[in-house]
Amino acid sequence: MKLARKKIYLITGGAGFIGSNFVHYLYEKEENIEVRVLDKLTYAANLRNLKEFESRRGFEFIRGDICDAKVVKKAMAGAQVVVNFAAETAVDRSIDDPQSFLKTDIFGVYVLLNEARKNKNLKKFIQISTDEVYGQILKGSFMETSPLNPRNPYSASKLGGDRLAYSFFATYRLPVTITRASNNYGPWAYLEKVIPLFITNLIDGRKIPVYGEGKQIRDWLYVKDHCTAIYLLTCKGADGEVYNIGGGQECTNIALARQIIKLMGKTQRDIEFVQDRPGHDFRYSLDCSKLKKLGWEPQYNLAKGLQETVEWYGANENWWRPVKQKMDQKYLTGYWGRK
């Protein structure tokens, strides 16, 4: 009896937050697979996220840049599914240094797509975009057909990769599916991100910096719910289509801070309002009915997800403390300075 050929996944940016969670989820869902992770190991990546797979048969880690065509060719050889998480992602950093975002988030996507065109085994290319490509919305929710109006260099660079991926479908019939997700949180998130920053600051007895008056609204998506959606789209996502992925858990930043404070037994005195980000988007909100028609529903509300996240960071100081020691101190007290 002939054994079924193993499905080969290429996960770019797989040592980062969402990418590493997706690798864990893949191994929960499938056994007869090979997983290659291509990651440049920037400040936001951590090989410890993938430590349990290092000696696993069929797992391969390749250190390299998605802008390097030779490395990409090696990593993509024979892959049937490519999921591109690799990106520069921090809005504050993009305001200070847009150039690196343009290179990775646009040119890097081009290199991947160009190699994918040559890959005769490819069944699906998932381009991970962001809800921030829509800009802000004060009322209602964005649909996949809503106008695109990014308002910072990060979201503009992600939109470039997003539309470039679509163009390779339209022009070359490459089997591309694009996702636009809301704010993620959960295990292995880099400590610049607001939720792990708040949690670890409070563990360390520091105040938590809240931009402006904290009235900005975000829709929070637990990372495992995001992974279930991406996995579903590798199987059922239509080529050339965009799918919104949101948690349906809108919350102001100040309300988020208060929830975390309550969970950790702290007080309102642990909040410090700091200088707001330039051009800070006020609200994001996604209509996810298109994805839900495929059978997806988020399983985590914000209360459940925050509880698990607080517990994870509390139990994994050996993971995050070395990371925090290397961070620029301005993240701990407010990137743009105190008021």
C-alpha positions as CSV (number, residue, x, y, z in Angstrom):
1,M,0.0,0.0,0.0
2,K,1.4,3.4,-1.1
3,L,1.8,5.8,1.8
4,A,0.2,9.3,1.4
5,R,2.7,12.0,0.6
6,K,3.4,14.3,3.5
7,K,2.0,17.8,3.2
8,I,4.7,20.4,3.4
9,Y,4.1,23.7,5.0
10,L,6.3,26.7,4.8
11,I,5.6,29.1,7.6
12,T,7.5,32.4,7.2
13,G,8.0,34.4,10.4
14,G,7.3,31.2,12.3
15,A,9.4,32.1,15.3
16,G,7.4,35.2,16.0
17,F,4.2,35.5,18.0
18,I,1.4,34.5,15.7
19,G,3.6,32.3,13.5
20,S,4.8,30.2,16.3
21,N,1.3,29.8,17.7
22,F,0.3,28.6,14.2
23,V,3.1,26.0,14.1
24,H,1.9,24.7,17.5
25,Y,-1.7,24.5,16.1
26,L,-0.6,22.7,12.9
27,Y,0.9,19.9,15.0
28,E,-2.3,19.7,17.1
29,K,-4.3,19.2,13.9
30,E,-2.1,17.1,11.7
31,E,0.4,14.3,12.0
32,N,1.6,13.4,8.5
33,I,3.2,16.8,7.8
34,E,6.5,18.5,7.3
35,V,6.9,22.0,8.6
36,R,9.6,24.4,7.6
37,V,9.9,27.7,9.4
38,L,11.8,30.6,7.7
39,D,12.6,33.4,10.1
40,K,15.2,36.2,10.1
41,L,15.2,36.2,14.0
42,T,14.7,39.9,14.4
43,Y,14.1,41.4,17.9
44,A,10.5,40.1,17.9
45,A,11.3,36.4,17.1
46,N,12.3,33.8,19.6
47,L,13.5,30.3,18.8
48,R,12.4,29.2,22.3
49,N,8.8,29.5,20.9
50,L,9.6,26.4,18.8
51,K,11.9,24.5,21.2
52,E,9.7,21.5,21.5
53,F,9.9,20.8,17.8
54,E,13.6,21.1,17.3
55,S,14.2,17.3,17.2
56,R,10.9,16.4,15.7
57,R,11.1,14.5,12.4
58,G,9.9,16.6,9.5
59,F,10.5,19.9,11.3
60,E,13.1,22.3,9.8
61,F,14.1,25.8,10.9
62,I,15.8,28.0,8.3
63,R,17.3,31.3,9.4
64,G,16.9,33.8,6.6
65,D,15.2,36.9,5.2
66,I,12.2,36.7,2.9
67,C,13.9,39.4,0.9
68,D,16.7,36.9,0.0
69,A,15.6,35.1,-3.1
70,K,18.1,32.2,-2.7
71,V,17.0,31.5,0.8
72,V,13.3,31.6,-0.2
73,K,13.9,29.2,-3.1
74,K,15.4,26.7,-0.7
75,A,12.7,27.1,1.9
76,M,9.8,26.9,-0.5
77,A,11.0,23.9,-2.5
78,G,8.1,21.4,-2.8
79,A,5.9,23.3,-0.3
80,Q,2.2,22.8,-0.9
81,V,1.0,25.5,1.6
82,V,2.8,28.8,2.3
83,V,1.6,31.0,5.2
84,N,3.4,34.4,5.3
85,F,3.5,35.8,8.8
86,A,6.9,37.5,8.2
87,A,6.6,41.2,8.6
88,E,7.7,44.3,10.5
89,T,4.6,45.0,12.6
90,A,5.0,47.7,15.3
91,V,3.2,51.0,14.5
92,D,5.4,53.1,16.7
93,R,8.6,51.7,15.1
94,S,7.2,52.3,11.6
95,I,6.7,56.0,12.5
96,D,10.4,56.2,13.5
97,D,11.8,54.0,10.6
98,P,9.4,53.4,7.7
99,Q,12.1,52.1,5.3
100,S,12.5,48.7,6.9
101,F,8.8,48.2,6.8
102,L,8.6,48.9,3.1
103,K,11.4,46.5,2.4
104,T,10.0,43.5,4.4
105,D,6.3,44.0,4.0
106,I,6.3,44.8,0.3
107,F,9.5,43.6,-1.4
108,G,9.7,40.5,0.8
109,V,6.2,39.6,-0.1
110,Y,7.2,40.0,-3.8
111,V,10.1,37.6,-3.4
112,L,7.9,35.0,-1.8
113,L,5.2,35.4,-4.5
114,N,7.7,35.3,-7.3
115,E,9.1,32.0,-6.0
116,A,5.6,30.6,-5.4
117,R,4.9,31.1,-9.1
118,K,7.6,28.6,-9.9
119,N,6.4,26.0,-7.4
120,K,4.4,23.4,-9.2
121,N,3.3,21.8,-5.9
122,L,1.7,24.9,-4.4
123,K,-1.9,24.6,-3.4
124,K,-2.4,27.7,-1.2
125,F,-0.5,30.9,-0.4
126,I,-1.9,32.7,2.6
127,Q,-0.9,36.4,2.9
128,I,-1.4,37.6,6.5
129,S,-2.5,41.2,6.3
130,T,-4.2,43.4,9.0
131,D,-7.4,45.2,9.7
132,E,-5.3,48.4,9.9
133,V,-5.2,48.6,6.1
134,Y,-8.8,49.9,6.3
135,G,-7.8,52.8,8.5
136,Q,-10.1,53.8,11.3
137,I,-13.9,53.5,11.5
138,L,-16.0,55.5,14.0
139,K,-19.3,53.6,13.5
140,G,-20.1,50.2,12.0
141,S,-17.7,47.6,10.9
142,F,-15.4,47.1,7.9
143,M,-16.3,44.5,5.3
144,E,-13.7,43.0,2.9
145,T,-15.0,45.4,0.2
146,S,-14.6,48.6,2.3
147,P,-12.3,51.3,1.1
148,L,-8.6,50.9,2.1
149,N,-7.2,53.9,3.8
150,P,-4.1,53.1,5.9
151,R,-3.0,55.9,8.2
152,N,0.6,55.0,9.3
153,P,3.6,53.5,7.6
154,Y,3.1,50.1,9.0
155,S,-0.5,49.7,7.7
156,A,0.5,51.3,4.4
157,S,3.3,48.7,4.0
158,K,1.0,45.9,4.9
159,L,-1.5,47.1,2.3
160,G,1.3,47.0,-0.3
161,G,1.9,43.3,0.4
162,D,-1.8,42.6,0.6
163,R,-2.6,44.1,-2.8
164,L,0.6,42.7,-4.4
165,A,-0.5,39.2,-3.3
166,Y,-3.9,39.8,-4.9
167,S,-2.2,41.0,-8.1
168,F,-0.4,37.6,-8.4
169,F,-3.7,35.9,-8.2
170,A,-5.3,38.2,-10.8
171,T,-2.3,38.1,-13.2
172,Y,-0.8,34.7,-12.7
173,R,-3.7,32.8,-11.1
174,L,-1.6,32.0,-8.1
175,P,-3.8,30.4,-5.4
176,V,-3.6,33.3,-3.0
177,T,-5.9,34.0,0.0
178,I,-5.5,37.1,2.1
179,T,-6.5,37.6,5.7
180,R,-7.1,40.8,7.6
181,A,-7.2,40.2,11.4
182,S,-7.8,42.4,14.4
183,N,-5.5,42.8,17.4
184,N,-4.1,39.5,18.6
185,Y,-3.1,38.6,22.1
186,G,-2.0,35.4,23.9
187,P,1.2,33.3,24.7
188,W,4.5,34.2,23.1
189,A,3.6,37.8,22.2
190,Y,6.5,40.2,22.1
191,L,6.5,42.5,25.1
192,E,6.1,45.7,23.1
193,K,2.5,44.7,22.5
194,V,0.1,46.3,24.9
195,I,-1.3,43.3,26.7
196,P,2.0,41.5,27.6
197,L,3.5,44.9,28.3
198,F,0.8,45.7,30.9
199,I,0.9,42.2,32.4
200,T,4.7,42.1,32.8
201,N,5.0,45.7,34.0
202,L,2.5,44.9,36.7
203,I,4.4,41.7,37.7
204,D,7.5,43.9,38.0
205,G,5.7,46.6,40.1
206,R,5.8,49.1,37.3
207,K,3.0,51.4,36.2
208,I,1.3,50.6,32.9
209,P,1.4,53.4,30.2
210,V,-1.9,54.2,28.5
211,Y,-1.8,56.5,25.4
212,G,-3.7,59.7,25.6
213,E,-7.0,59.2,27.6
214,G,-7.2,55.5,26.6
215,K,-10.4,56.0,24.7
216,Q,-9.2,54.2,21.5
217,I,-11.2,51.1,20.7
218,R,-9.8,47.8,19.5
219,D,-11.3,44.4,18.7
220,W,-9.3,41.7,20.5
221,L,-8.7,38.3,19.0
222,Y,-7.2,35.5,21.0
223,V,-4.3,34.0,19.0
224,K,-5.6,30.5,19.0
225,D,-8.9,31.7,17.4
226,H,-6.8,33.4,14.8
227,C,-4.9,30.1,14.1
228,T,-8.1,28.2,13.7
229,A,-9.3,30.7,11.1
230,I,-6.0,30.6,9.1
231,Y,-6.0,26.8,9.2
232,L,-9.6,26.7,7.9
233,L,-8.6,29.0,5.1
234,T,-5.7,26.8,4.0
235,C,-8.4,24.2,3.3
236,K,-11.5,26.2,2.3
237,G,-10.4,29.7,1.5
238,A,-11.3,30.8,-2.0
239,D,-8.4,31.9,-4.3
240,G,-8.2,35.7,-4.8
241,E,-10.4,36.4,-1.8
242,V,-10.0,38.4,1.4
243,Y,-11.3,37.3,4.8
244,N,-11.7,39.4,7.9
245,I,-10.8,37.7,11.2
246,G,-12.0,39.4,14.3
247,G,-12.7,38.3,17.9
248,G,-15.9,40.4,18.2
249,Q,-14.5,41.7,21.5
250,E,-14.3,45.5,21.2
251,C,-12.8,47.3,24.2
252,T,-11.3,50.7,24.9
253,N,-7.7,50.8,25.9
254,I,-8.5,52.1,29.4
255,A,-11.2,49.4,29.9
256,L,-8.6,46.8,28.8
257,A,-6.1,48.2,31.3
258,R,-8.7,48.1,34.1
259,Q,-9.6,44.5,33.3
260,I,-5.9,43.4,33.5
261,I,-5.5,45.4,36.8
262,K,-8.5,43.6,38.3
263,L,-7.3,40.2,37.2
264,M,-3.9,40.8,38.8
265,G,-5.1,42.3,42.0
266,K,-3.7,45.8,41.3
267,T,-5.3,49.3,41.6
268,Q,-6.1,52.3,39.4
269,R,-2.9,53.9,40.8
270,D,-0.9,51.5,38.6
271,I,-2.1,53.3,35.4
272,E,-0.1,56.2,34.0
273,F,-1.5,58.2,31.1
274,V,1.3,59.1,28.6
275,Q,1.8,61.1,25.4
276,D,-0.4,59.7,22.6
277,R,0.9,58.2,19.4
278,P,0.9,60.6,16.3
279,G,-2.1,59.9,14.1
280,H,-3.4,57.3,16.5
281,D,-6.4,55.4,14.8
282,F,-9.4,55.7,17.1
283,R,-11.3,52.5,16.3
284,Y,-11.1,49.3,14.4
285,S,-14.0,46.9,13.8
286,L,-14.5,44.0,11.4
287,D,-17.5,42.3,9.9
288,C,-16.5,38.6,9.8
289,S,-19.7,37.1,8.3
290,K,-17.8,36.0,5.2
291,L,-15.5,33.8,7.2
292,K,-18.3,32.6,9.5
293,K,-20.1,31.2,6.5
294,L,-17.2,28.7,6.2
295,G,-18.0,27.5,9.7
296,W,-15.6,29.5,11.8
297,E,-16.5,31.0,15.2
298,P,-14.1,32.4,17.8
299,Q,-14.1,30.4,21.0
300,Y,-12.6,32.9,23.4
301,N,-14.2,36.0,24.8
302,L,-11.9,38.7,26.2
303,A,-12.5,37.7,29.8
304,K,-11.4,34.1,29.1
305,G,-8.6,35.0,26.9
306,L,-7.1,37.6,29.3
307,Q,-7.3,35.1,32.2
308,E,-5.4,32.5,30.2
309,T,-2.9,35.1,29.0
310,V,-2.2,36.5,32.5
311,E,-1.7,33.0,33.8
312,W,0.7,32.1,31.0
313,Y,2.9,35.2,31.5
314,G,2.8,34.6,35.3
315,A,4.0,31.0,34.8
316,N,6.6,31.7,32.1
317,E,8.9,34.4,33.5
318,N,11.8,32.4,32.3
319,W,10.6,33.1,28.7
320,W,9.8,36.8,28.9
321,R,12.2,38.2,31.5
322,P,15.3,37.8,29.2
323,V,13.3,39.5,26.4
324,K,12.3,42.4,28.6
325,Q,15.8,43.0,29.8
326,K,16.8,43.7,26.2
327,M,13.9,46.1,25.4
328,D,14.2,49.8,24.9
329,Q,13.1,51.3,28.2
330,K,10.8,53.8,26.5
331,Y,8.4,50.9,25.8
332,L,8.0,50.3,29.5
333,T,7.0,53.9,30.3
334,G,5.4,55.2,27.1
335,Y,7.0,55.2,23.7
336,W,6.4,58.9,23.0
337,G,7.2,60.1,26.4
338,R,5.2,61.2,29.5
339,K,2.7,64.0,29.3
